[in-house]
Amino acid sequence: MLLTCCRYFPSICQCSRTICSLKLFSGERDNSFLKHHEQFNLQHTTKRHYGTPLSDPENKGGQQRGVNFDTLGSWNNRLDMPIMMNESIKRGNLIPEIPFEHVGIDSLLGRRKVNEDRYFMEKISPTLLCFAVFDGHGGSVVSDFVSSTITDHIKFWLLRETDLCLVLRQAFIDVNNMLARHLYFYSLDTKEFQAGTTATVCLLRDGIELAIGHVGDSRVILCREGLALRLSEDHVPENHREKDRVHQRGGIISHNSQGVWQVNGRLSMTRSLGDIELKKYGVTADPYLTTKNLKHGKDAFLVLTTDGVNFVLNDQELIDIICCCSTPQEAASFVTDQALHFGSEDNSTAIVIPLGAWGKYRTTLRAIPYSFGRNLVRGRYS
């Protein structure tokens, strides 16, 4: 028995040394892992520089520094975005919930006396979010009225329709008709009949289904794989389809002394809510409608802007500005500041809605070409 123990003793000692070395190695790995993640403390969201990129299958270059995205669709995007469990199970993909505290909003007066821009975000149901911007003109009476009442019409039609586009169309038409009656019966100022607003309303259902209703020249832009994907259409007289409709209704399109095309010498857009006097000339409240299924592994954010931003920053410049920011709130403020810096004279509003790939296309902001002409431009820069 003693001989047998002596025979196996060296092997037992070797195994013990191996186990000890493995434990030591594991402890070093744990410590290095903790040190690595302490380096990227998610609470310090204002930091602009990150460490070496993590070696993940989808990290395809130097832009995704300090961000972890794997091929299964999970992510670490520096924002605490809980998972919508029921929707994720139903669709077979991880779908993040978008807390309102992570949505960035900023609105600047610019060089105007009054800020006529309005915006809101509302959780209509546990699985349906609403985001909207309105750019008033001729006063804020219409943008105030529409922004405070349109959700009531959306909720009314949601009880009767499941198609979000139909819901938005009916809500736009109803709120415009309600506005016309309100002005006719209660307005004491005839100038209010010349007031109007753009309206850009986004409905997001189950974290995936995006429906957009839009009139005017505000914009909705999606960042997909770091590139700008515009989801709205500018309703301006330069658009041939819009121009033809106005002409068919007897409207006149001409340009003013600054080269801006207008309907009947007054309005520089062909669709709006309000502008009651121009409705018979083809300035319709019927919205442009579109839908898009979001891909949270590729889509970083959705941004809504008014023309104070769009006149001086094109779509890709806007995306690049937001991609260099740490948080959506920082991004929204940076966008409106840049618009003012580039000479925008109008009110500037931006809503930045983070999606699953927020931070995935993070990059250092390259210099945006600056020209004195941007300060003089009165048309649409795109």
C-alpha positions in Angstrom: 0.0 0.0 0.0 2.9 2.3 0.9 4.5 1.6 -2.4 1.4 2.4 -4.3 1.0 5.8 -2.6 4.7 6.6 -3.3 4.1 5.6 -7.0 1.2 8.1 -7.4 2.5 10.9 -5.1 4.5 12.7 -7.9 1.4 12.8 -10.1 -0.8 14.0 -7.3 1.7 16.8 -6.6 1.8 17.8 -10.3 -2.1 18.0 -10.4 -2.1 20.1 -7.3 0.4 22.5 -8.8 -1.7 22.7 -12.0 -4.9 23.4 -10.1 -3.1 26.2 -8.1 -1.7 27.8 -11.2 -5.2 27.7 -12.9 -6.7 29.4 -9.8 -4.0 32.0 -9.8 -4.5 32.6 -13.6 -8.3 32.8 -13.1 -7.9 35.3 -10.3 -5.6 37.4 -12.5 -8.2 37.2 -15.3 -11.0 38.3 -12.9 -8.9 41.2 -11.6 -8.0 42.3 -15.1 -11.6 41.9 -16.2 -12.8 44.1 -13.3 -10.1 46.7 -14.0 -11.0 46.7 -17.7 -14.7 47.4 -16.9 -13.9 49.9 -14.2 -12.1 51.8 -16.9 -15.3 52.2 -18.8 -17.6 53.2 -16.0 -21.0 53.6 -17.6 -21.9 56.4 -15.2 -19.3 58.7 -16.7 -21.3 59.3 -19.9 -19.6 62.6 -20.6 -16.2 61.0 -21.5 -15.3 61.4 -25.1 -12.3 59.0 -25.3 -12.4 55.3 -24.7 -9.9 52.5 -24.5 -9.0 49.8 -26.9 -11.9 48.2 -28.9 -13.3 45.0 -27.5 -12.6 42.0 -29.8 -16.2 41.2 -30.9 -17.3 39.7 -34.2 -19.2 42.9 -35.1 -16.5 45.4 -34.1 -15.4 46.2 -37.6 -12.9 48.9 -37.2 -11.8 51.7 -34.9 -15.1 53.5 -34.6 -16.6 51.1 -32.1 -14.2 51.8 -29.2 -15.2 50.6 -25.8 -18.5 49.2 -27.1 -19.6 45.5 -27.1 -21.9 44.2 -29.8 -22.1 40.5 -30.5 -23.6 38.5 -33.3 -26.5 37.3 -31.2 -27.9 40.9 -31.0 -27.0 41.8 -27.5 -25.1 45.0 -26.8 -23.5 47.2 -24.3 -24.1 50.7 -25.6 -23.4 52.8 -22.5 -27.1 53.4 -21.9 -29.2 51.5 -19.4 -31.9 50.3 -21.8 -34.0 47.4 -20.4 -35.2 44.7 -22.7 -38.8 44.3 -23.7 -39.2 40.7 -22.8 -42.5 39.8 -24.4 -41.7 41.6 -27.7 -38.2 40.1 -27.8 -39.6 36.5 -27.3 -42.3 37.1 -29.9 -39.9 38.4 -32.6 -36.8 36.3 -31.7 -34.6 39.3 -31.4 -33.6 41.5 -28.4 -35.6 44.7 -28.5 -34.7 47.5 -26.1 -37.2 49.6 -24.3 -36.5 53.4 -24.8 -36.8 55.2 -21.4 -37.8 58.8 -21.9 -35.0 60.0 -19.6 -32.5 58.8 -22.3 -34.2 60.8 -25.1 -32.3 64.0 -25.9 -34.3 67.2 -26.6 -33.2 70.7 -27.2 -34.8 73.8 -28.7 -33.1 77.2 -29.3 -34.7 80.6 -30.0 -32.0 81.4 -32.5 -32.2 84.9 -33.9 -36.0 85.1 -33.7 -38.0 87.1 -31.1 -40.3 84.1 -30.3 -39.7 80.4 -30.3 -42.6 79.0 -32.4 -41.3 75.4 -32.3 -43.1 72.8 -30.2 -42.4 69.2 -29.4 -43.6 66.4 -27.2 -43.1 62.7 -26.4 -45.7 60.5 -24.8 -46.2 56.9 -23.9 -49.6 56.3 -25.3 -49.7 52.6 -24.2 -47.1 50.3 -22.6 -45.9 49.3 -26.1 -46.6 52.5 -28.1 -44.5 55.6 -28.0 -45.1 58.9 -29.7 -42.6 61.6 -30.6 -43.4 64.8 -32.5 -42.0 68.2 -33.5 -43.9 71.2 -34.9 -42.5 74.3 -36.5 -45.0 77.1 -36.3 -45.2 80.1 -38.6 -47.2 83.3 -38.4 -47.3 82.9 -34.7 -47.4 80.0 -32.2 -51.2 79.7 -32.0 -51.4 76.7 -34.4 -48.3 74.9 -33.2 -49.6 75.3 -29.6 -53.1 74.0 -30.6 -51.9 71.0 -32.6 -49.2 69.9 -30.1 -51.7 69.9 -27.3 -54.5 68.1 -29.1 -53.2 65.7 -31.7 -52.5 62.8 -29.2 -56.2 62.9 -28.3 -57.1 62.2 -32.0 -54.4 59.5 -32.2 -55.9 57.7 -29.1 -59.4 58.0 -30.6 -58.4 56.3 -33.8 -56.2 53.7 -32.1 -59.5 52.3 -30.7 -60.8 51.9 -34.2 -57.8 51.0 -36.3 -54.7 48.8 -36.0 -52.9 50.3 -39.0 -50.8 53.1 -37.6 -50.6 54.9 -40.9 -54.4 55.1 -41.1 -54.4 56.3 -37.5 -52.0 59.1 -38.3 -53.8 60.2 -41.4 -57.1 60.5 -39.7 -55.5 62.3 -36.7 -53.9 64.9 -39.0 -57.1 65.6 -40.9 -59.2 65.7 -37.7 -56.9 68.1 -35.9 -56.8 70.4 -38.9 -60.6 70.5 -39.2 -60.9 71.0 -35.5 -58.5 73.9 -35.7 -60.4 75.5 -38.6 -63.6 75.4 -36.6 -61.9 76.7 -33.5 -60.5 79.7 -35.4 -63.8 80.4 -37.2 -65.9 80.4 -34.0 -63.5 81.8 -31.4 -60.7 83.8 -33.1 -60.8 87.5 -32.9 -57.6 88.1 -34.9 -57.8 87.5 -38.6 -54.0 87.0 -38.7 -54.5 83.7 -37.0 -56.0 82.4 -40.2 -52.6 82.9 -41.8 -50.8 80.9 -39.1 -49.8 77.3 -39.5 -47.3 74.7 -38.5 -45.4 71.7 -39.8 -46.1 68.4 -38.1 -43.8 65.4 -37.9 -45.2 62.6 -35.7 -43.6 59.2 -35.1 -45.4 56.2 -33.6 -43.2 53.4 -32.4 -45.0 50.1 -31.6 -43.4 47.1 -29.8 -40.0 48.8 -30.2 -39.9 47.8 -33.8 -42.8 49.1 -35.9 -42.2 52.8 -36.8 -44.9 54.8 -38.5 -44.4 58.4 -39.5 -47.0 61.1 -40.5 -45.5 64.3 -41.8 -46.4 67.7 -43.4 -44.0 70.5 -44.0 -40.3 70.8 -44.1 -39.2 69.3 -40.7 -37.4 66.0 -41.0 -37.0 62.5 -39.6 -33.7 60.8 -40.1 -32.6 57.3 -39.1 -28.9 56.4 -38.5 -28.5 52.9 -39.9 -24.9 51.5 -40.0 -23.6 55.1 -39.5 -25.3 56.5 -42.6 -28.2 58.9 -42.9 -31.6 57.4 -44.0 -34.2 60.1 -44.4 -37.7 58.9 -43.6 -39.6 62.1 -44.4 -40.2 64.2 -47.5 -39.8 68.0 -47.7 -43.1 69.5 -48.8 -41.8 72.5 -50.7 -42.7 74.2 -54.0 -39.5 72.8 -55.7 -41.0 69.3 -55.4 -42.6 68.7 -58.8 -45.5 66.6 -57.4 -46.3 69.2 -54.9 -46.0 72.0 -57.4 -48.4 70.2 -59.8 -51.0 69.8 -57.1 -50.9 73.5 -56.1 -51.2 74.5 -59.8 -54.2 72.2 -60.3 -56.0 73.9 -57.4 -55.4 77.4 -58.7 -52.4 78.3 -56.6 -49.5 80.4 -57.8 -45.9 79.5 -57.1 -43.3 82.2 -57.5 -40.0 83.1 -55.8 -39.4 86.2 -53.7 -36.6 88.7 -53.8 -34.4 86.3 -51.9 -34.9 83.4 -54.3 -37.3 81.3 -52.0 -40.2 79.7 -53.8 -43.6 80.4 -52.2 -47.2 79.5 -52.6 -49.3 82.7 -53.4 -46.3 84.8 -52.4 -46.7 83.8 -48.7 -45.9 80.3 -47.7 -42.6 78.4 -48.5 -44.2 74.9 -48.0 -47.0 73.0 -49.8 -48.4 71.0 -46.9 -49.1 72.2 -43.4 -51.6 72.2 -40.5 -53.4 75.5 -40.3 -52.9 78.1 -43.1 -56.7 78.0 -43.5 -56.8 80.6 -46.2 -54.5 78.5 -48.5 -56.2 75.2 -48.1 -58.4 75.8 -51.2 -55.1 76.4 -53.2 -53.7 73.0 -52.5 -51.8 73.5 -49.3 -53.2 70.3 -47.9 -53.1 68.8 -44.4 -53.1 65.3 -45.8 -49.8 63.8 -44.4 -47.0 62.0 -46.1 -47.0 58.5 -44.5 -44.3 55.9 -44.3 -43.4 52.9 -42.2 -40.1 51.3 -41.2 -39.1 48.2 -39.2 -36.2 49.1 -37.0 -33.1 46.9 -36.8 -31.6 47.5 -33.4 -28.4 45.7 -34.3 -27.8 48.3 -37.0 -29.9 51.4 -36.1 -28.2 53.7 -33.7 -30.8 56.5 -33.3 -33.7 58.4 -34.8 -33.5 62.2 -35.0 -36.4 64.7 -35.6 -35.4 68.2 -36.5 -37.1 71.5 -37.6 -35.9 73.6 -40.5 -33.7 75.8 -38.4 -31.4 72.7 -38.3 -32.1 71.4 -41.8 -31.3 74.7 -43.6 -27.7 74.7 -42.6 -26.8 71.0 -41.9 -27.3 68.2 -44.4 -28.5 64.8 -43.3 -25.0 63.1 -43.1 -23.5 66.1 -41.3 -26.3 65.8 -38.8 -25.6 62.1 -38.3 -21.9 62.6 -37.9 -22.5 65.3 -35.2 -24.7 63.0 -33.2 -22.4 60.0 -33.6 -19.5 61.9 -31.8 -21.6 62.5 -28.7 -21.8 60.4 -25.6 -25.5 60.8 -24.7 -28.6 61.8 -26.7 -29.1 64.9 -24.6 -25.5 66.0 -25.4 -26.2 65.3 -29.1 -29.4 67.3 -29.2 -27.7 70.3 -27.6 -24.7 70.0 -29.9 -27.0 69.9 -33.0 -28.8 73.1 -32.2 -25.6 74.8 -31.2 -24.0 73.9 -34.5 -27.1 75.2 -36.4 -26.7 78.5 -34.6 -23.0 78.5 -35.3 -23.6 78.0 -39.0 -25.9 81.0 -39.2 -29.3 79.6 -38.8 -31.7 82.4 -38.1 -34.8 80.3 -37.4 -35.8 78.4 -34.2 -33.9 75.1 -34.0 -35.2 72.0 -32.4 -33.8 68.4 -32.3 -35.1 65.2 -30.7 -32.6 62.4 -30.5 -34.1 58.9 -29.8 -31.4 56.3 -29.0 -31.9 52.8 -30.5 -30.2 49.5 -29.9 -27.0 50.3 -31.7 -26.4 53.7 -29.9 -22.7 54.3 -29.8 -21.8 51.5 -32.3 -20.8 54.0 -35.0 -19.2 56.4 -32.6 -16.5 58.4 -34.2 -14.4 61.5 -33.9 -16.2 64.5 -35.5 -14.4 65.6 -38.6 -14.4 69.3 -39.5 -17.6 70.3 -41.2 -16.9 72.6 -44.1 -17.8 76.1 -43.2 -18.6 78.8 -45.7 -19.8 82.3 -45.4 -22.5 81.4 -47.9 -24.3 79.3 -45.2 -24.9 82.5 -43.3 -26.5 84.1 -46.4 -28.5 81.2 -47.6 -32.3 81.6 -47.5 -33.1 78.5 -49.5 -32.8 74.9 -48.4 -29.3 73.5 -47.9 -29.2 69.7 -48.6 
